[in-house]
Amino acid sequence: MILSKRSFNILFALFITSILPSPYLLYEQTPSTVPIAKNNSTLTNISVIPYPEFIDKKNSTVTISNGFRIISKQNLTEDLQLALHRYSKYISLLTGISVTINQTFLSPRNKLIIDCPSIISKIDKYPKLGEDESYKLNITKTGSYLYSLSLTGIIRGLSTFVQLIEQHESSNTFYIPLVNIIDRPRFMWRGLLLDVSRHWMPVPVIERTLNTMELSKFNVLHLHLSDDQGFRVESIKYNLLHDRKDFFTQKDIKYLVEYARQRRIRIIPEFDIPGHTTSWFVGYPELASQSGPYQLATRWGVMKPTMDPTKENTYIFLDKFFREMTKLFPDPYFHIGGDEVEGSQWTQSPTIQQFINEHNLKNNHGLQAYFNKRIQKLLKKYGKIMIGWEEILDEIHENQTIDKDVVIQTWLRQQATANAVKNGYQVIVSNGYYLNRLLSSINYYKVDPILRNNLYLPREQQQNNILGGEACVWSEYIAANSVDSRIWPHALAIAERLWSPSSITNENFLYERLFRMNHLFDKMQTGVTHISLYKSQLQNFILDPKKKLDLLQPLIILADVCEPCGPQERSKIYTYSANTPLTTFTDVLQSESELIWKLGKLPINDELSYRDIFQTWSINHLHLRELFDNVEKTKNQKIWGQDIEQLSLNLANTGQIGLRILDYNSKKILNSDKNNTMNSWTLSYWICYHKTLLRQLENQVKEVRLAAVRPVLRLLNSIQIIP
């Protein structure tokens, strides 16, 4: 069960008493229940994401230095030892200091004491939905103290501790602010869906994703394992199911489940049925509603191939398949998809239509409801709770209602959340959390699973029925080489929305911590590559080896102020398929420009800083010119994918407009050339003209957004027109 209010109050009482001279002894005191203090998050700026529930920060720090010790009050279990080794490595990588782990209580204050009295078994069990993840972290002059009733809470606290480490600007020393933290999650289901079907994501991608999820306090990895473009898990029973080349062996799955368990993350499998099933029919066409043969799909969209729910052999096959897969995945939850059933194969089949009539199912929705009910029964046979996308509740008739223990994952309509909760179903919210759409972090941050969905229901019903949410990464336009930059840092905004109090909403504060954590992932060598390989990937676009060094920096200047467009824009430009290499300029770009965010924080009147930046942009094209003068320009353009030359020109023009705005602000002239007709324009027309021009420059090059336009527009919008 999730931590009760009374238990939380008791833990808070321990927190209040942490001013005792020997803080590691406070947990042996008899606790008393006290009221929970109001969160003071708006007053306390510490660089932790997700932000803790309660913080009391002192105006002082403690130095962390060589020989830092992590000390466990209890005997080290295997799982605790692995966790402490992970985080001691992170501390060393962040600071360069040596860290040791032992059980000897020493007087030096250069230590972190771990207290988890409930740890007794050698290996912790598989994590459960709603398990206690709360922790208490107390940083004092005499040492640091982390307490939790569970290993999961200890790991959540360690992820906070490493983020507290700061470096003195004037020296190479490191410190931690004196702070008392008591923390627990707002939602018990905080997931990340990764689609490994449309583009294959091998084991190292899953490992590094789990590493960063642990640090971000996510606790569910939802793997979308089958779709029209690929079936990615080895089946021994039905060995024609999985892809011949790119798939997880059963040994891989067991390894990843254990890897995730050690980080207190649950892995939920999804095998999408009865639609999105072309890959099933390549080896087993008898499952389909129409005769084969079938080939793996290479395009995207809602495909016609669909399982035949009227054949008894379909359920015999799925029964044996579930028996095999449920042994691989120990979590009690099992996702069956159920979305986007195209239905034409059912409509065109006289046999299927006859079945619908004979069983009084009325239409295709009724047939899918019949199918879902039978699938739910099969999964219950193997001790599993069924999860399905929101469509599995569409137009269900009374005689085909699925049991209330099914979990609905909403993605398409906000109303679907309210409908499911009203009908007594538990819900996972993904509507508004699609990372592959490449929206801004603040867009995701504003999506609250409860507040956004206008649920006019008793608060208790909302809390009981909305388990949490999942960020989704669908891989039509994402491959293993670009997946890290498409997840991070955007996913951190969702991680905080699912963990932290709903009152934490400050946008600038979010971005400060979000971009910092993005760099910490790299410094801690979690495995993600979107920062470490960024420059080398850009350098690959410079084919002439003699010019790679000279042209790299101006190419970085250009790339740093560009952002990739999402699937809606990309699908209009080029016919992508599963065989299209995703190695173009836009695939290398960071999902959101950190530099442009920093420029957005500059004071409007900081003319010197703006002028320096705009001047750099305005002449950058001259430095890149050799890249475009190459006689093999056509070959280069094919590798670039997008029109980098036009982007470079547009950046130069954007910089020139920025300089023109600065000239107006300082000299009140519309153009530095006295003979330019622009000087005869009205100010309002001049502003309107430049707004239109900037919007054109921002979106002219397909598949890439010139983010450099935003700070220039901000300056332009600040000009006041006096009547």
Number of C-alpha atoms within 10 A of each C-alpha: 9 16 15 10 10 12 13 19 19 19 25 25 18 24 21 14 14 22 13 10 11 10 21 20 12 17 18 8 9 9 15 11 14 15 10 14 10 9 16 13 17 11 10 14 13 17 19 22 25 27 23 22 22 22 23 15 19 13 7 12 17 19 18 22 17 15 13 20 25 23 21 21 15 15 16 19 16 13 20 24 14 14 18 21 16 16 20 22 19 22 21 16 16 20 21 15 17 15 19 16 17 14 15 11 13 10 9 11 16 19 24 23 22 24 23 22 15 11 19 12 12 12 12 18 11 15 22 16 16 14 14 21 24 26 27 25 26 25 25 22 13 16 22 24 23 25 25 26 18 20 28 25 23 25 26 26 27 24 20 23 21 19 21 17 19 18 15 10 8 6 7 9 16 19 17 20 19 20 20 22 21 24 25 23 25 18 19 24 23 27 29 29 22 21 23 29 26 27 21 23 22 15 15 13 19 19 18 18 22 27 20 25 23 21 25 24 28 30 27 25 24 21 21 25 23 28 25 27 26 29 29 28 23 22 17 14 13 15 12 17 21 24 22 12 8 18 21 22 15 15 11 15 17 16 14 19 21 16 18 25 20 24 25 27 25 28 28 22 25 21 22 21 24 26 24 28 27 27 26 30 24 22 18 17 17 18 25 25 26 18 11 14 12 17 14 18 19 16 16 16 11 13 18 20 28 24 27 23 23 19 15 9 13 15 18 11 14 15 17 13 15 19 15 16 20 18 11 15 17 18 20 17 22 27 25 22 27 23 19 19 25 17 19 14 18 25 14 12 13 11 12 20 18 12 17 20 12 10 11 13 20 14 15 19 20 21 25 27 26 22 21 24 16 16 20 20 17 20 22 13 13 16 15 20 18 24 25 24 22 25 22 26 22 12 15 18 16 7 11 18 16 22 13 12 13 21 24 27 26 24 21 16 13 18 13 22 29 21 14 21 19 16 10 15 21 25 29 25 30 25 24 26 26 20 24 22 20 20 18 14 22 17 14 23 24 17 20 19 28 18 11 11 17 12 19 11 11 8 11 8 14 19 14 13 19 24 21 24 28 29 29 24 25 23 22 23 25 25 22 16 18 21 23 22 22 26 23 24 23 28 27 30 28 31 26 27 28 28 25 22 20 16 11 19 16 11 13 14 15 23 20 16 21 25 18 17 22 19 15 19 23 18 16 20 18 18 20 24 18 25 17 14 13 16 16 13 18 20 19 17 22 21 15 13 9 9 13 18 12 13 19 21 17 21 23 16 16 22 26 19 23 27 23 27 22 18 17 10 14 16 14 11 10 10 10 17 17 21 9 10 12 21 18 18 23 23 26 22 26 23 29 24 20 17 14 17 19 13 18 16 10 13 11 13 12 10 16 9 13 22 19 12 15 24 16 17 26 21 18 21 24 13 14 21 15 13 23 17 10 13 9 12 12 11 11 18 16 11 16 20 17 17 17 23 18 15 24 26 20 26 29 22 21 27 26 20 22 27 23 18 24 24 17 17 17 10 11 11 17 23 20 14 10 11 9 10 10 16 15 12 11 12 19 12 11 15 19 14 11 18 17 10 15 22 14 14 22 21 17 16 17 19 24 25 20 28 23 28 27 19 21 25 19 13 18 21 12 10 14 9 9 6 3
